[in-house]
Amino acid sequence: MTIILDAMGSDDYPIPEIEGSLLASRDLGIKIILVGKKDLLEPILKAKNSNNLPVVIENADDVLEMTDKPVEATKSKPNNSMAVGLRLLKSGQGDALKRMEGVQRPALAAVFPTKNGNCVVIDIGANADCRPDFFVQFGIIGSIFAEKIFKKKSPRVAMLANGEEDMKGNQLIKDSKPIMKSANINFIGNVEPKELFKGEADVIVCDGFTGNILLKTSEAVGRLMTDIIKEDIKSTLFTKIGGLLVKPAFSRIRKMMDPSEVGAARLLGVNGLVFIGHGKSDSKAIYNGIKAANNDVNADLLGAIQSAIENQLKSRQEL
Amino acid sequence: MTIILDAMGSDDYPIPEIEGSLLASRDLGIKIILVGKKDLLEPILKAKNSNNLPVVIENADDVLEMTDKPVEATKSKPNNSMAVGLRLLKSGQGDALKRMEGVQRPALAAVFPTKNGNCVVIDIGANADCRPDFFVQFGIIGSIFAEKIFKKKSPRVAMLANGEEDMKGNQLIKDSKPIMKSANINFIGNVEPKELFKGEADVIVCDGFTGNILLKTSEAVGRLMTDIIKEDIKSTLFTKIGGLLVKPAFSRIRKMMDPSEVGAARLLGVNGLVFIGHGKSDSKAIYNGIKAANNDVNADLLGAIQSAIENQLKSRQEL
């Protein structure tokens, strides 16, 4: 298996990318192509790759910066590492990395930790405005994801809303409900954020705007709370000592909030596996992202999504 | 000043309502009308009101339950405590408790704690689907609220979005931006949830669906984190001892997350002050809600909102 990795993507590039790749290559026995400035990457890789693992470099002259505007940057920096990486993925698969046949809109899926497991939320940002027919496909794709990756039979699919009752929701939720009910998924209705975190659904469907607010609110509240607790623990000698003793009790929360544990978001509904990491990714995050990609390939996630979408189209024609 | 309080509204009614009212009446010197089942309320009030404070009862035969559907319940239970309370408010003010003249849609406003103060978010649930002209008025009303209640000069008004850049947002955000910019408010653009919690805006405008997800996600993440920390602190003797020592360091977080501190949400844009409390409200929450209502009256919040809306309408006619 070969993984193509944008080596200039994290805030601290390229060290996390190089270290994470070497770890993953050694552990999982896979080849990794690092895409980025050869002059920068080569000496670091040489110094660190003492075992001559199959981690190689593909040169990309340009680097995308946070201040770059996406549309302009694709013109002014045609050889940015992300674009070169995506072209590489495309060329390796013929004319792939298009939308999968029959898919209305590719969507970003992210795994949220819950009180007793995981929940995949789709869409967390690819489509700010959605239609009911997108929602049905998000439900189907999310359902396959939960089956293949969480190993969950008949995953519970819900729509994120401002109340569980049938009359709750905005117009999009109300319009989507009838076709969600008739789709070939285990649709359980609306859930609120608290049900998400209690683990009462395996798949949560929402528009990319709402999903993005959900994701970013979770991160922001988590950060605010830990910042304040950390600050206040330092305030007296007693609380400092208490803080040391109590430290092991925070490991589960730390793990839950750690972006390197949660892993990267997946763009689903395209003919290829594309992972989008957090800017704050460290080498562990890169390693976990590569591991997840490896797992997705072994589980044939793409093939399973493609079949499910084909079945949806077939059953529609039969109606 | 007289406050009308639904005595059957909290999960544990009517004890929190009676105790909170007595506290508020004693501290603030105001009269409170408790609306609810006289048979139930009278003996409790008599037993607790040892100082003969001006807390009186208005009978309402029916009680709304969580399982009641709002529309059906207004018919099957016409004399529920909330309806009787609202009629009482209406009769006291002539034909008031209608929409304020010129207001497109009344909205629910809630105060969020931030790293360095407070931020009012409007709308958190009254209007699941919004239009740009609603957004402008939410901005104006929120701005007056921040001026009057937070005592903030020229409050910073932002729209909640999935990114700060101008091209981010769903269609509603994009459509609203030009008129938000030209409105008579200190509009600072889009903010993400993390800017909210950092305290980088005083007023955040959003549709009621998104605002409700924001509110409920904040509560759910806060609860999940404290539940897990509490559980894990109990896991070993060392962490238990540490937990006791560290306890004072959690007081700020506890206060932040305490619904009885945050207070009730306000329905703004109607001719009257209507507070909607959390189901989990205890007597402190009721007390704080009454105190906030008292404060809003003293600050002439309603009058200020009415003038601001009148000015908006005038400046529109002048264009």
Interface residues (C-beta under 8 A of the other chain):
Chain A: K69 K115 G125 A128 D129 L160 A161 N162 E165 M167 G169 N170 Q171 I173 E192 P193 K194 L196 F197 D207 G208 F209 T210 N212 I213 L214 K216 T217 S218 E219 A220 V221 G222 R223 L224 M225 D227 I228 I229 D232 I233 S235 T236 F238 T239 I241 G242 G243 L244 L245 V246 K247 P248 A249 F250 S251 R252 I253 M256
Chain B: K69 K115 G125 A128 D129 L160 A161 N162 G163 E165 M167 G169 N170 Q171 I173 E192 P193 K194 L196 F197 D207 G208 F209 T210 N212 I213 L214 K216 T217 S218 E219 A220 V221 G222 R223 L224 M225 D227 I228 I229 D232 I233 S235 T236 F238 T239 I241 G242 G243 L244 L245 V246 K247 P248 A249 F250 S251 R252 I253 M256
